[in-house]
Amino acid sequence: MSWLYVLRSGPYASNRFAEAIDAMLVAGVFEQQVRVLLIEDAVQALRQGQDGEALGSKTPGKMLTALPDYDIRDIFACRHSLERAGLDQNARIDLPVTVLDHAEQAALVAASTQVFSD
């Protein structure tokens, strides 16, 4: 069984992003196969140099880099969303992310047992 979390909301737009990361961490503790797909504004969480504390929130990149500690290593991002946000490899945090086009994203969703979206 594999769980896919599709995050689309910007990491600072609401508490959805942080709550989804928390849910993923809990699932990881219970040894579920968890994958995450960042699309639309959620790719902004991959931007280097963010400081959530300045806004009174958690730093999204730090939350994402905790995922591998919970055996969540399947982290994907939408190629089109990254390009639109100007986030090439040099502008992103140091986290292994697989970049997918739209057809690959559809295949990932189809191959997942449970799909959760913010």
MODELLER restraints for C-alpha pairs under 7 A, 6 or more apart:
rsr = mdl.restraints
at = mdl.atoms
rsr.add(forms.Gaussian(group=physical.xy_distance, feature=features.Distance(at['CA:1:A'], at['CA:33:A']), mean=6.67, stdev=0.5))
rsr.add(forms.Gaussian(group=physical.xy_distance, feature=features.Distance(at['CA:1:A'], at['CA:113:A']), mean=5.60, stdev=0.5))
rsr.add(forms.Gaussian(group=physical.xy_distance, feature=features.Distance(at['CA:2:A'], at['CA:32:A']), mean=6.90, stdev=0.5))
rsr.add(forms.Gaussian(group=physical.xy_distance, feature=features.Distance(at['CA:2:A'], at['CA:33:A']), mean=4.79, stdev=0.5))
rsr.add(forms.Gaussian(group=physical.xy_distance, feature=features.Distance(at['CA:2:A'], at['CA:34:A']), mean=5.94, stdev=0.5))
rsr.add(forms.Gaussian(group=physical.xy_distance, feature=features.Distance(at['CA:2:A'], at['CA:112:A']), mean=5.32, stdev=0.5))
rsr.add(forms.Gaussian(group=physical.xy_distance, feature=features.Distance(at['CA:2:A'], at['CA:113:A']), mean=5.20, stdev=0.5))
rsr.add(forms.Gaussian(group=physical.xy_distance, feature=features.Distance(at['CA:2:A'], at['CA:114:A']), mean=6.46, stdev=0.5))
rsr.add(forms.Gaussian(group=physical.xy_distance, feature=features.Distance(at['CA:3:A'], at['CA:33:A']), mean=6.07, stdev=0.5))
rsr.add(forms.Gaussian(group=physical.xy_distance, feature=features.Distance(at['CA:3:A'], at['CA:34:A']), mean=4.84, stdev=0.5))
rsr.add(forms.Gaussian(group=physical.xy_distance, feature=features.Distance(at['CA:3:A'], at['CA:35:A']), mean=6.10, stdev=0.5))
rsr.add(forms.Gaussian(group=physical.xy_distance, feature=features.Distance(at['CA:3:A'], at['CA:112:A']), mean=5.98, stdev=0.5))
rsr.add(forms.Gaussian(group=physical.xy_distance, feature=features.Distance(at['CA:3:A'], at['CA:113:A']), mean=5.99, stdev=0.5))
rsr.add(forms.Gaussian(group=physical.xy_distance, feature=features.Distance(at['CA:3:A'], at['CA:114:A']), mean=4.76, stdev=0.5))
rsr.add(forms.Gaussian(group=physical.xy_distance, feature=features.Distance(at['CA:3:A'], at['CA:115:A']), mean=5.90, stdev=0.5))
rsr.add(forms.Gaussian(group=physical.xy_distance, feature=features.Distance(at['CA:4:A'], at['CA:34:A']), mean=5.96, stdev=0.5))
rsr.add(forms.Gaussian(group=physical.xy_distance, feature=features.Distance(at['CA:4:A'], at['CA:35:A']), mean=4.73, stdev=0.5))
rsr.add(forms.Gaussian(group=physical.xy_distance, feature=features.Distance(at['CA:4:A'], at['CA:36:A']), mean=5.56, stdev=0.5))
rsr.add(forms.Gaussian(group=physical.xy_distance, feature=features.Distance(at['CA:4:A'], at['CA:112:A']), mean=6.12, stdev=0.5))
rsr.add(forms.Gaussian(group=physical.xy_distance, feature=features.Distance(at['CA:4:A'], at['CA:114:A']), mean=6.17, stdev=0.5))
rsr.add(forms.Gaussian(group=physical.xy_distance, feature=features.Distance(at['CA:4:A'], at['CA:115:A']), mean=4.77, stdev=0.5))
rsr.add(forms.Gaussian(group=physical.xy_distance, feature=features.Distance(at['CA:4:A'], at['CA:116:A']), mean=6.15, stdev=0.5))
rsr.add(forms.Gaussian(group=physical.xy_distance, feature=features.Distance(at['CA:5:A'], at['CA:35:A']), mean=6.22, stdev=0.5))
rsr.add(forms.Gaussian(group=physical.xy_distance, feature=features.Distance(at['CA:5:A'], at['CA:36:A']), mean=4.72, stdev=0.5))
rsr.add(forms.Gaussian(group=physical.xy_distance, feature=features.Distance(at['CA:5:A'], at['CA:37:A']), mean=6.19, stdev=0.5))
rsr.add(forms.Gaussian(group=physical.xy_distance, feature=features.Distance(at['CA:5:A'], at['CA:115:A']), mean=5.95, stdev=0.5))
rsr.add(forms.Gaussian(group=physical.xy_distance, feature=features.Distance(at['CA:5:A'], at['CA:116:A']), mean=4.79, stdev=0.5))
rsr.add(forms.Gaussian(group=physical.xy_distance, feature=features.Distance(at['CA:5:A'], at['CA:117:A']), mean=5.78, stdev=0.5))
rsr.add(forms.Gaussian(group=physical.xy_distance, feature=features.Distance(at['CA:6:A'], at['CA:36:A']), mean=5.93, stdev=0.5))
rsr.add(forms.Gaussian(group=physical.xy_distance, feature=features.Distance(at['CA:6:A'], at['CA:37:A']), mean=4.80, stdev=0.5))
rsr.add(forms.Gaussian(group=physical.xy_distance, feature=features.Distance(at['CA:6:A'], at['CA:38:A']), mean=6.12, stdev=0.5))
rsr.add(forms.Gaussian(group=physical.xy_distance, feature=features.Distance(at['CA:6:A'], at['CA:116:A']), mean=6.07, stdev=0.5))
rsr.add(forms.Gaussian(group=physical.xy_distance, feature=features.Distance(at['CA:6:A'], at['CA:117:A']), mean=4.68, stdev=0.5))
rsr.add(forms.Gaussian(group=physical.xy_distance, feature=features.Distance(at['CA:6:A'], at['CA:118:A']), mean=6.72, stdev=0.5))
rsr.add(forms.Gaussian(group=physical.xy_distance, feature=features.Distance(at['CA:7:A'], at['CA:17:A']), mean=6.96, stdev=0.5))
rsr.add(forms.Gaussian(group=physical.xy_distance, feature=features.Distance(at['CA:7:A'], at['CA:37:A']), mean=6.15, stdev=0.5))
rsr.add(forms.Gaussian(group=physical.xy_distance, feature=features.Distance(at['CA:7:A'], at['CA:38:A']), mean=5.03, stdev=0.5))
rsr.add(forms.Gaussian(group=physical.xy_distance, feature=features.Distance(at['CA:7:A'], at['CA:39:A']), mean=6.17, stdev=0.5))
rsr.add(forms.Gaussian(group=physical.xy_distance, feature=features.Distance(at['CA:7:A'], at['CA:42:A']), mean=5.82, stdev=0.5))
rsr.add(forms.Gaussian(group=physical.xy_distance, feature=features.Distance(at['CA:7:A'], at['CA:117:A']), mean=5.93, stdev=0.5))
rsr.add(forms.Gaussian(group=physical.xy_distance, feature=features.Distance(at['CA:7:A'], at['CA:118:A']), mean=5.56, stdev=0.5))
rsr.add(forms.Gaussian(group=physical.xy_distance, feature=features.Distance(at['CA:8:A'], at['CA:38:A']), mean=6.16, stdev=0.5))
rsr.add(forms.Gaussian(group=physical.xy_distance, feature=features.Distance(at['CA:8:A'], at['CA:39:A']), mean=4.94, stdev=0.5))
rsr.add(forms.Gaussian(group=physical.xy_distance, feature=features.Distance(at['CA:8:A'], at['CA:40:A']), mean=5.15, stdev=0.5))
rsr.add(forms.Gaussian(group=physical.xy_distance, feature=features.Distance(at['CA:8:A'], at['CA:41:A']), mean=5.64, stdev=0.5))
rsr.add(forms.Gaussian(group=physical.xy_distance, feature=features.Distance(at['CA:8:A'], at['CA:42:A']), mean=4.72, stdev=0.5))
rsr.add(forms.Gaussian(group=physical.xy_distance, feature=features.Distance(at['CA:8:A'], at['CA:118:A']), mean=6.50, stdev=0.5))
rsr.add(forms.Gaussian(group=physical.xy_distance, feature=features.Distance(at['CA:9:A'], at['CA:17:A']), mean=6.68, stdev=0.5))
rsr.add(forms.Gaussian(group=physical.xy_distance, feature=features.Distance(at['CA:9:A'], at['CA:41:A']), mean=5.41, stdev=0.5))
rsr.add(forms.Gaussian(group=physical.xy_distance, feature=features.Distance(at['CA:9:A'], at['CA:42:A']), mean=5.06, stdev=0.5))
rsr.add(forms.Gaussian(group=physical.xy_distance, feature=features.Distance(at['CA:9:A'], at['CA:118:A']), mean=6.83, stdev=0.5))
rsr.add(forms.Gaussian(group=physical.xy_distance, feature=features.Distance(at['CA:10:A'], at['CA:41:A']), mean=4.51, stdev=0.5))
rsr.add(forms.Gaussian(group=physical.xy_distance, feature=features.Distance(at['CA:10:A'], at['CA:42:A']), mean=4.48, stdev=0.5))
rsr.add(forms.Gaussian(group=physical.xy_distance, feature=features.Distance(at['CA:10:A'], at['CA:44:A']), mean=6.49, stdev=0.5))
rsr.add(forms.Gaussian(group=physical.xy_distance, feature=features.Distance(at['CA:11:A'], at['CA:17:A']), mean=5.26, stdev=0.5))
rsr.add(forms.Gaussian(group=physical.xy_distance, feature=features.Distance(at['CA:11:A'], at['CA:42:A']), mean=5.95, stdev=0.5))
rsr.add(forms.Gaussian(group=physical.xy_distance, feature=features.Distance(at['CA:11:A'], at['CA:44:A']), mean=6.94, stdev=0.5))
rsr.add(forms.Gaussian(group=physical.xy_distance, feature=features.Distance(at['CA:11:A'], at['CA:45:A']), mean=5.84, stdev=0.5))
rsr.add(forms.Gaussian(group=physical.xy_distance, feature=features.Distance(at['CA:11:A'], at['CA:60:A']), mean=6.21, stdev=0.5))
rsr.add(forms.Gaussian(group=physical.xy_distance, feature=features.Distance(at['CA:16:A'], at['CA:118:A']), mean=6.28, stdev=0.5))
rsr.add(forms.Gaussian(group=physical.xy_distance, feature=features.Distance(at['CA:24:A'], at['CA:34:A']), mean=6.81, stdev=0.5))
rsr.add(forms.Gaussian(group=physical.xy_distance, feature=features.Distance(at['CA:25:A'], at['CA:67:A']), mean=6.84, stdev=0.5))
rsr.add(forms.Gaussian(group=physical.xy_distance, feature=features.Distance(at['CA:25:A'], at['CA:70:A']), mean=6.32, stdev=0.5))
rsr.add(forms.Gaussian(group=physical.xy_distance, feature=features.Distance(at['CA:28:A'], at['CA:34:A']), mean=6.68, stdev=0.5))
rsr.add(forms.Gaussian(group=physical.xy_distance, feature=features.Distance(at['CA:28:A'], at['CA:70:A']), mean=5.22, stdev=0.5))
rsr.add(forms.Gaussian(group=physical.xy_distance, feature=features.Distance(at['CA:28:A'], at['CA:71:A']), mean=6.37, stdev=0.5))
rsr.add(forms.Gaussian(group=physical.xy_distance, feature=features.Distance(at['CA:28:A'], at['CA:72:A']), mean=6.60, stdev=0.5))
rsr.add(forms.Gaussian(group=physical.xy_distance, feature=features.Distance(at['CA:29:A'], at['CA:70:A']), mean=6.32, stdev=0.5))
rsr.add(forms.Gaussian(group=physical.xy_distance, feature=features.Distance(at['CA:34:A'], at['CA:72:A']), mean=5.81, stdev=0.5))
rsr.add(forms.Gaussian(group=physical.xy_distance, feature=features.Distance(at['CA:35:A'], at['CA:72:A']), mean=6.57, stdev=0.5))
rsr.add(forms.Gaussian(group=physical.xy_distance, feature=features.Distance(at['CA:35:A'], at['CA:74:A']), mean=4.89, stdev=0.5))
rsr.add(forms.Gaussian(group=physical.xy_distance, feature=features.Distance(at['CA:35:A'], at['CA:75:A']), mean=5.97, stdev=0.5))
rsr.add(forms.Gaussian(group=physical.xy_distance, feature=features.Distance(at['CA:36:A'], at['CA:74:A']), mean=6.49, stdev=0.5))
rsr.add(forms.Gaussian(group=physical.xy_distance, feature=features.Distance(at['CA:36:A'], at['CA:75:A']), mean=5.03, stdev=0.5))
rsr.add(forms.Gaussian(group=physical.xy_distance, feature=features.Distance(at['CA:36:A'], at['CA:76:A']), mean=6.03, stdev=0.5))
rsr.add(forms.Gaussian(group=physical.xy_distance, feature=features.Distance(at['CA:37:A'], at['CA:75:A']), mean=6.17, stdev=0.5))
rsr.add(forms.Gaussian(group=physical.xy_distance, feature=features.Distance(at['CA:37:A'], at['CA:76:A']), mean=4.61, stdev=0.5))
rsr.add(forms.Gaussian(group=physical.xy_distance, feature=features.Distance(at['CA:37:A'], at['CA:77:A']), mean=5.43, stdev=0.5))
rsr.add(forms.Gaussian(group=physical.xy_distance, feature=features.Distance(at['CA:38:A'], at['CA:76:A']), mean=6.18, stdev=0.5))
rsr.add(forms.Gaussian(group=physical.xy_distance, feature=features.Distance(at['CA:38:A'], at['CA:77:A']), mean=4.61, stdev=0.5))
rsr.add(forms.Gaussian(group=physical.xy_distance, feature=features.Distance(at['CA:38:A'], at['CA:78:A']), mean=6.33, stdev=0.5))
rsr.add(forms.Gaussian(group=physical.xy_distance, feature=features.Distance(at['CA:39:A'], at['CA:77:A']), mean=6.01, stdev=0.5))
rsr.add(forms.Gaussian(group=physical.xy_distance, feature=features.Distance(at['CA:39:A'], at['CA:78:A']), mean=5.18, stdev=0.5))
rsr.add(forms.Gaussian(group=physical.xy_distance, feature=features.Distance(at['CA:39:A'], at['CA:81:A']), mean=5.96, stdev=0.5))
rsr.add(forms.Gaussian(group=physical.xy_distance, feature=features.Distance(at['CA:40:A'], at['CA:81:A']), mean=5.16, stdev=0.5))
rsr.add(forms.Gaussian(group=physical.xy_distance, feature=features.Distance(at['CA:43:A'], at['CA:77:A']), mean=6.76, stdev=0.5))
rsr.add(forms.Gaussian(group=physical.xy_distance, feature=features.Distance(at['CA:43:A'], at['CA:81:A']), mean=6.75, stdev=0.5))
rsr.add(forms.Gaussian(group=physical.xy_distance, feature=features.Distance(at['CA:43:A'], at['CA:82:A']), mean=6.32, stdev=0.5))
rsr.add(forms.Gaussian(group=physical.xy_distance, feature=features.Distance(at['CA:45:A'], at['CA:60:A']), mean=5.08, stdev=0.5))
rsr.add(forms.Gaussian(group=physical.xy_distance, feature=features.Distance(at['CA:45:A'], at['CA:61:A']), mean=5.47, stdev=0.5))
rsr.add(forms.Gaussian(group=physical.xy_distance, feature=features.Distance(at['CA:46:A'], at['CA:61:A']), mean=5.75, stdev=0.5))
rsr.add(forms.Gaussian(group=physical.xy_distance, feature=features.Distance(at['CA:46:A'], at['CA:92:A']), mean=5.14, stdev=0.5))
rsr.add(forms.Gaussian(group=physical.xy_distance, feature=features.Distance(at['CA:46:A'], at['CA:93:A']), mean=5.48, stdev=0.5))
rsr.add(forms.Gaussian(group=physical.xy_distance, feature=features.Distance(at['CA:47:A'], at['CA:87:A']), mean=6.86, stdev=0.5))
rsr.add(forms.Gaussian(group=physical.xy_distance, feature=features.Distance(at['CA:47:A'], at['CA:91:A']), mean=5.99, stdev=0.5))
rsr.add(forms.Gaussian(group=physical.xy_distance, feature=features.Distance(at['CA:47:A'], at['CA:92:A']), mean=4.74, stdev=0.5))
rsr.add(forms.Gaussian(group=physical.xy_distance, feature=features.Distance(at['CA:47:A'], at['CA:93:A']), mean=5.98, stdev=0.5))
rsr.add(forms.Gaussian(group=physical.xy_distance, feature=features.Distance(at['CA:48:A'], at['CA:91:A']), mean=5.88, stdev=0.5))
rsr.add(forms.Gaussian(group=physical.xy_distance, feature=features.Distance(at['CA:48:A'], at['CA:92:A']), mean=5.17, stdev=0.5))
rsr.add(forms.Gaussian(group=physical.xy_distance, feature=features.Distance(at['CA:48:A'], at['CA:93:A']), mean=4.89, stdev=0.5))
rsr.add(forms.Gaussian(group=physical.xy_distance, feature=features.Distance(at['CA:50:A'], at['CA:59:A']), mean=6.46, stdev=0.5))
rsr.add(forms.Gaussian(group=physical.xy_distance, feature=features.Distance(at['CA:51:A'], at['CA:59:A']), mean=5.47, stdev=0.5))
rsr.add(forms.Gaussian(group=physical.xy_distance, feature=features.Distance(at['CA:52:A'], at['CA:58:A']), mean=4.89, stdev=0.5))
rsr.add(forms.Gaussian(group=physical.xy_distance, feature=features.Distance(at['CA:52:A'], at['CA:59:A']), mean=4.11, stdev=0.5))
rsr.add(forms.Gaussian(group=physical.xy_distance, feature=features.Distance(at['CA:53:A'], at['CA:59:A']), mean=6.78, stdev=0.5))
rsr.add(forms.Gaussian(group=physical.xy_distance, feature=features.Distance(at['CA:61:A'], at['CA:93:A']), mean=6.69, stdev=0.5))
rsr.add(forms.Gaussian(group=physical.xy_distance, feature=features.Distance(at['CA:65:A'], at['CA:95:A']), mean=6.36, stdev=0.5))
rsr.add(forms.Gaussian(group=physical.xy_distance, feature=features.Distance(at['CA:67:A'], at['CA:73:A']), mean=6.85, stdev=0.5))
rsr.add(forms.Gaussian(group=physical.xy_distance, feature=features.Distance(at['CA:75:A'], at['CA:97:A']), mean=5.17, stdev=0.5))
rsr.add(forms.Gaussian(group=physical.xy_distance, feature=features.Distance(at['CA:75:A'], at['CA:98:A']), mean=6.29, stdev=0.5))
rsr.add(forms.Gaussian(group=physical.xy_distance, feature=features.Distance(at['CA:76:A'], at['CA:97:A']), mean=5.31, stdev=0.5))
rsr.add(forms.Gaussian(group=physical.xy_distance, feature=features.Distance(at['CA:76:A'], at['CA:98:A']), mean=4.69, stdev=0.5))
rsr.add(forms.Gaussian(group=physical.xy_distance, feature=features.Distance(at['CA:76:A'], at['CA:99:A']), mean=5.70, stdev=0.5))
rsr.add(forms.Gaussian(group=physical.xy_distance, feature=features.Distance(at['CA:76:A'], at['CA:100:A']), mean=6.76, stdev=0.5))
rsr.add(forms.Gaussian(group=physical.xy_distance, feature=features.Distance(at['CA:77:A'], at['CA:97:A']), mean=6.66, stdev=0.5))
rsr.add(forms.Gaussian(group=physical.xy_distance, feature=features.Distance(at['CA:77:A'], at['CA:98:A']), mean=6.31, stdev=0.5))
rsr.add(forms.Gaussian(group=physical.xy_distance, feature=features.Distance(at['CA:77:A'], at['CA:99:A']), mean=4.93, stdev=0.5))
rsr.add(forms.Gaussian(group=physical.xy_distance, feature=features.Distance(at['CA:77:A'], at['CA:100:A']), mean=6.09, stdev=0.5))
rsr.add(forms.Gaussian(group=physical.xy_distance, feature=features.Distance(at['CA:78:A'], at['CA:99:A']), mean=5.85, stdev=0.5))
rsr.add(forms.Gaussian(group=physical.xy_distance, feature=features.Distance(at['CA:78:A'], at['CA:100:A']), mean=5.24, stdev=0.5))
rsr.add(forms.Gaussian(group=physical.xy_distance, feature=features.Distance(at['CA:78:A'], at['CA:101:A']), mean=6.06, stdev=0.5))
rsr.add(forms.Gaussian(group=physical.xy_distance, feature=features.Distance(at['CA:79:A'], at['CA:99:A']), mean=5.51, stdev=0.5))
rsr.add(forms.Gaussian(group=physical.xy_distance, feature=features.Distance(at['CA:79:A'], at['CA:100:A']), mean=5.50, stdev=0.5))
rsr.add(forms.Gaussian(group=physical.xy_distance, feature=features.Distance(at['CA:79:A'], at['CA:101:A']), mean=5.44, stdev=0.5))
rsr.add(forms.Gaussian(group=physical.xy_distance, feature=features.Distance(at['CA:82:A'], at['CA:88:A']), mean=6.96, stdev=0.5))
rsr.add(forms.Gaussian(group=physical.xy_distance, feature=features.Distance(at['CA:109:A'], at['CA:115:A']), mean=6.99, stdev=0.5))
